[in-house]
Amino acid sequence: MPLPLSKRPAWAEIDLDALASNVRKIRSLIGPDVRFYAVCKNNAYGCGAGECAATMRNAGVDAFAVSDPEDAERIRDAGINAPILLYGATTPDQAEAIADLGLIVTIHDRHGLEAFEQLQRSVQVHVEVDCGYGRLGFVPEEWPAVFERLKQARHLEVIGLYTHLVRAEDRLAIDRQVRRLKQAISAAHAAGFQDLETMAASSRVLLGYPELTWTAVNPGRALYGMMEQPWLDGLTFDPVIRSIKSRVLQVKTLPADFEVDDARHTADPGRLKTAVIAFGFKDGLPAQPDGGTVLVRGQRARIIAGRATEHTILDVTDIPDVVPGDEVVLVGVQGGDRITAAQAVQFYGMPMIELMARMSLSVPRIYSGGA
Ligand SMILES: *Cc1c(COP(=O)(O)O)cnc(C)c1O
């Protein structure tokens, strides 16, 4: 389905077959018995949680995890009944409204624990323990008392405990966090919780430390083909945001005396041929740093400094026959060339999951494959 002609020409192309293939790869790594939560935060990392959920479910995901109730609603609105874990995302006064959504909720501190217990309604919960991140979750000295308290909480059905490990590039840091996690599991056992799901494997942990798979995993970025090196080690995950595209709006040769701050224009005034495209920081392209290239007519075109809200100017002096309507590729394939997400990260200087989601969430998304 192409972009409707009434729309401004800036869009993302989402490849649901790539998503299905990535899900199957992870399923084959973890085996059939580990519970596979697919992380769909930030509207599935910019890929669209509603659109992605059915494809992931059919490809072998057991459950989903989100950080915003809105993403859970997107999954439910797509007709998916699989369990959804809500990471810490709401305040205690929201407990009743959140319980109405029928999610597995995260208990990460005493205030949340009491708020959900006081509802006197049956709620499934996952307990978040903080093993070194310093973000959400109970810290080690709280663990024995917390699991004892949860044992008394008649309305809370504790199904598991999870943590988010940090500094995965540092094996010793991981070892220390895992040692703490084992203490949390012991505290749960001591309070009488024998069969809790144990989950600590985000994408990096899953790929870098397969022994930490335990009984459940919650990868995100690997699903969407947004892993950065050095984690891949021979594996490939296909990009689900296959391309970010726009079109040329105007082509012209700049008059020699124009006030354009560009080294090529200054050095050779009257020769710089530019193309203006319908893509700017409204579309998630960061205003800084300067630089970067895009593809036009299968060739690299340099971005001229000074990106604007909805427009960006290219140097197309060396690319013949550029005309309005020509497709422009910011990420993806054109002709024989490709701009990968990793290259775009080099150009625009931000983490891949941030850059790709910014752009994809700012423009219409066109889907192919899947279900
Ligand atoms: C985002 C997130 C994950 C998944 O992380 P990736 O690096 O994208 O795989 C796992 N657990 C928690 C708590 C998260 O917030």
The ligand as an ORCA input file, in Angstrom:
! r2SCAN-3c Opt
* xyz 0 1
  C      13.540     -2.087     27.402
  C      13.571     -3.146     28.411
  C      13.951     -4.444     28.040
  C      14.396     -4.802     26.646
  O      15.637     -4.204     26.338
  P      16.348     -4.384     24.918
  O      17.725     -3.922     25.149
  O      15.600     -3.506     23.960
  O      16.237     -5.810     24.531
  C      13.920     -5.416     29.029
  N      13.531     -5.134     30.295
  C      13.173     -3.893     30.687
  C      12.771     -3.641     32.102
  C      13.177     -2.859     29.762
  O      12.810     -1.630     30.135
*
